[in-house]
């Protein structure tokens, strides 16, 4: 994670965005105080076919119930309250 003053950021916008594009997060400061953070855009994991397949398998497993859970799970179920 890099730190850059606002003056340095203004003078080197292209270089700053090149760092962000490479995956680095930059903290922008004014008078030593962080005022902003510039970071790469997050990718939506559901767009990844491998992740989506694993997620759907996991979700289907939850519909069948939690393996090994043979007793009531909630406080109300356990205590009858």
KEKOLLO-348990 format. One record per residue (C-alpha): residue in one letter; x, y, z. Coordinates in steps of 0.25 Angstrom, whole numbers, padded with zeros to 4 digits, always signed. Layout:
<atoms>
AXYZ...
</atoms>
This chain:
<atoms>
X+0000+0000+0000X+0006+0013-0004X+0004+0027+0002X+0004+0040-0007X+0002+0054-0003X-0009+0061-0011X+0001+0070-0017X+0009+0058-0022X-0003+0051-0027X-0007+0064-0035X+0006+0065-0041X+0007+0050-0044X-0007+0045-0047X-0003+0036-0058X+0008+0029-0050X-0002+0028-0038X-0012+0021-0047X-0002+0012-0053X+0001+0007-0039X-0014+0005-0036X-0015-0003-0049X-0004-0012-0045X-0012-0015-0032X-0006-0005-0022X-0015+0003-0013X-0011+0017-0011X-0014+0026+0001X-0015+0041-0002X-0012+0050+0009X-0013+0065+0012X-0005+0071+0023X-0001+0057+0027X-0016+0052+0029X-0021+0042+0020X-0033+0048+0012X-0035+0037+0001X-0032+0023-0003X-0030+0019-0018X-0031+0004-0020X-0033-0005-0032X-0047-0009-0035X-0052-0022-0029X-0055-0033-0038X-0069-0040-0036X-0065-0054-0032X-0079-0059-0037X-0073-0056-0051X-0063-0067-0049X-0069-0080-0054X-0060-0089-0045X-0064-0081-0033X-0079-0080-0037X-0079-0096-0039X-0073-0098-0025X-0083-0087-0019X-0095-0094-0025X-0090-0108-0020X-0089-0102-0006X-0103-0096-0007X-0109-0109-0011X-0102-0116+0001X-0108-0106+0010X-0122-0109+0005X-0120-0124+0009X-0116-0119+0023X-0103-0118+0031X-0096-0131+0032X-0094-0137+0046X-0105-0128+0052X-0115-0137+0059X-0120-0128+0070X-0128-0115+0070X-0119-0104+0066X-0125-0091+0071X-0126-0086+0085X-0142-0087+0084X-0141-0101+0079X-0132-0106+0090X-0139-0099+0101X-0153-0100+0097X-0155-0085+0099
</atoms>
